[in-house]
Amino acid sequence: MVDVIAGVVSQQGTCEAGHRVGDEFVIGQTTPCGLCSWSFYTLYPFSQVLQFGSSFPWEPDPEVARVACPDPDNPVVFELRREGGG
């Protein structure tokens, strides 16, 4: 299975977990240390799609998915990128 790198590409307001642009987390066989659990629960289904070789029709790059955390007042946007090919 390939890893998916979840990188913070946008952050507005105050993230209670302290995530900032440039933070990166590896989603592989274990839960990433330091990643907010709310964000992880949101990112996980998208990471599984990438890990198992599929993609999203709305994304111009089949190796990538952009996903926002569920906090509408302080959104953190992650870019998920498949590593190691699909």
N, C-alpha and C positions, 0 to 999 in steps of 0.2 A: 504494500500500500504506500502511496506517496504521502508526503506531508503537505499541509496547507499552512502558509504563513498569513497570519492575520495582523495587518499593520494599520495603525490609526492614521487616517488621512485627513480627518477634520474633527474638531472638538469645539463646541460652543458652550458657554455658560460654565458651570462648575460640575465637573464629573466627581461624584462621591467616591469613586474608586481611584481617582487621581490619574486616569489615563490622559495622555497627551500625544499630540501629533509626533510621529516618529517611533512610538512604542510598537514593539513587535512580539507576537506570541506564536509558537509553533503548535498547531493542532495536528496531532498524530494519533498514537495509541493511548495517550494519557491526557488528562485535563491539564491545560496550561497553568502553571503556577503564576499567580498574580493577576490573572484575568478575572474581571468582575463576573460573578456567576450569572447575573442577568444577561450580560452580553454573551457569555458562552452559550446559554440556552438558546439565544437568538441566532448566533453564528453556526451552531452545530449542524442543523439540517443543511445549510448551504455548503458547509465544509464537506459533508458526506457526499454531496453531489459531485464536487470537484475531486475528492479523493478517489471516487470510483469511476472516474473517467468521463463524466457527463459535463454539460455546461448549461448556461442560461441564455435563452434566445434574445433577451434584451441587452445583453452585454456584448460590446463589439469585440472583445478579446475572450476567446473560449477558456482561457486559463484563469480568468478573474471573475469575482463577484463582489459588488459593493453592497454592504449591509449596515444599517444603522442600529444602534442599541435602542431599547424600548423607552428610554426617558425622553419624552417629547420636549421638555423644557431645557434640557442640557444634552443635546444629542452628540453622541460620539459615532463617527462613521468609520467603518473598517473596510479595508480592501483585502479580500481573501485572494491569495494567489497560489495556484497549484505548483508545487516544486517537484521536479523530477519527471515532468512530462505526463501526458494523459493517456 
